[in-house]
Amino acid sequence: MEKLLILANNTGGLYNFRKELIQELVKEYEVYVALPDGRFRFLLEREGCRFIDTPVNRRGSNPVTDLKLFRTYKNVIRDIHPAVVLTYTIKPNIYGGIASRLSNTPYLVNVTGLGTAVENAGILQNITLSLYKIALKKANCVFFQNSENKEFFIKNKVVAENVKSIPGSGVNLNHFAFMPYPSSATTEFVFISRIMKEKGIDQYLEAAAYIKDKYPATTFHVCGFCEEDYASKLQELHDNGTIVFHGLVSDIREVIKQTHCTIHPSYYPEGLSNVLLESSACGRAIITTNRAGCREVVEDGINGYVVEQKNAQDLIDKIEKFLSLDYEEKRQMGIFGREKVEKEFDRNIVVNAYLEEINKIP
């Protein structure tokens, strides 16, 4: 049986968003996954993957550490000799892409978002784009999760051909099944994300404090791992009743089930928000920012509302607009959201796009 290698930076992301693809791949390949050890490792192994513990400093920019990662990928590819390599996120895309290119191994790259290193102009952007240009030159296919990212790479001459658009990571419509809309005794909102500034947590907390004071029959949930120093602030707001802080939730469906609307005020350069896809699939309205990776999932006034980035007042206005709707109008927004993801964001679309490109490899 031929071997296939997947390079990524996080076990949770790989399992939660690529599991269905992996389930198809293990039927035809001996699948190896190289990424940092994490709590989803046993689930990946249970699906049939062979795990290679590979440290990846996701947010660091130390060239020595990055060179070490490149050498690790080079050695792994040499030892495994895979028929094809799949890469996800910036560092695996760049250093795994270069290592695959140098070893003449076919490889497929997924640009899961630009990341701050690419989005913000400056020296780091120039360096990252130059490395990306080297890494993607011989890629068999480069997948983009939103059109803005694809156009940015083409405009900057990072890629010219062998590119394909996919609807983010897609959403498993069976796992995130349509849920009955909760009662209208209170209106419950939820923020689901890594807790970091660029995900819009400050705007959410400001809006929560204002709305909770003005409309006592509201609840604001916060779910996610604190990636930045927000733990004490969140605990304080939890203790005084402004929010309900859940921390990292193992099954987010249990929280979505009791909420009416998901708020995702992100200005992070992501590919396409899984939070919005999952919430919409469950039949919940969404409020999110007018930026690539978010706007694709929302039709303003139909299945949710669009807000300006970093604008807490606009977020407050849209929350009040949602609160002014009657119960049936809120429920209908969720139904429209479910219909939209069924048509446009089914994960099978992504799985089939990968299988099609893999099958093209001689």
BELJO-V145631 format. One line per field, one symbol per residue. burial: b if it has 16 or more other ideal C-beta (glycine too) atoms within 10 Angstrom, else e. A space follows every 50 residues. Layout:
burial = ???
//
This chain:
burial = eeebbbbbbbbebbbbbbbbbbeebeeebbbbbbbeebebbebbeebebe bbebebeeeeeeeeebeebbebbbebbeebebbbbbbbbbbbbbbbbbbb beeebbbbbbbbbbbebbbeeeeebeebbebbeebbebbbbbbbbbebbb ebbeeeebbeeebeebbbbbbbbeebebbebbeeeebbbbbbbebbebbb bebbbebbbbbbeeeeebbbbbbbebbeebeebbeebeeeebbbbbeebe ebeebbeebbbbbbbbbbbbbbbbbbbbbbbbbbbbbbbebbbbbbbbbe eebbbbbbbebbebbbebbeebbebeeeebbbbbebbbebbeeebbbeeb bebbeebbeeee
//
